[in-house]
Amino acid sequence: MLLFPNAKINLGLYITEKRKDGYHNLITCMIPIPLTDALEIIPADKTSFKNTGILIPGNEKDNLILKALKLLRKDFNDLPNIQIHLHKTIPMGAGLGGGSADGAFAISMMNSMFDLHLEDWFLEDYAAELGSDCPFFIENKPKIATGRGEILEDLSIDLSDCHLVLINPAIHIGTKEAYAGVSPAAPTYDIRETLADRKLWKERLSNDFETSIFPKHPEIAEVKEQLYTSGAFYASMSGSGSTVFGLFDHAPKLLDYPEHYFTYSAPLEVKS
């Protein structure tokens, strides 16, 4: 079975409070975007994992796809061995949720391959054990996310006429760094009311991580301003960065970015 786990962007991201368990509560809108990895899972005599494209550093056992398999085997111990091939295209540590998407898609794929007949809400529970963003990728449609990001609410939004541009300046932002300068607080505006009128987005939608990250990495802030200069009606850092995205009414002519930057441009075509 071959599927294409996609990335996401955040329209607004507010850190509302620190929890007793060390995590933070937040509120954000997550939108699936067409930038994808490629994930193939087939039956095999021995379980194996292969990574091509962008190479994933660290211990292979920490990969969310293998963790997804291990998680399912706790309840379904007779799952057969599989051969996994992940071709990585989505930049890592970039606020785009690529790793979360890979893990969530793997759960959904194994549910189908092995006839487990688990409903989406059950798959979301499994996905939440992998990471806060993972449940979003089970239904994979626009959602308001609260709690750690795992509590999801359907959102009606039409971005089918928008063009998306992503710029990643190849700056890695760690979770600890991202949260270090954040002061949790409730958002000034209701995110649902703001999302209903895109004319309000530039003024009212914000990403709390920008407050601490932009002063340390002015290069990222500069990318955001460049997207507005290019005609974006809304631009923001996605997640905890360092990717910045711009939404346009039509495909823009972009500046020439350095070769080490990751750039992506495509129609968004999201409607729910």
Secondary structure, DSSP 8 states (H G I E B T S, - for coil): -EE--EEEEEEEEEEEEE-TTS-EEEEEEEEEEEEE-EEEEEE-SS-EEEEEES---S-GGG-HHHHHHHHHHHH-TT---EEEEEEE-S-TTSSS-HHHHHHHHHHHHHHHHTT----HHHHHHHHHHH-TTTTHHHH-S-EEEETTTTEEEE---B-TT-EEEEEE-S----HHHHHHT------SS-HHHHHT-GGGHHHH--BTHHHHHHHH-HHHHHHHHHHHHTT-SEEEE-TTSS-EEEEESS--------TTSEEEEEE---B-
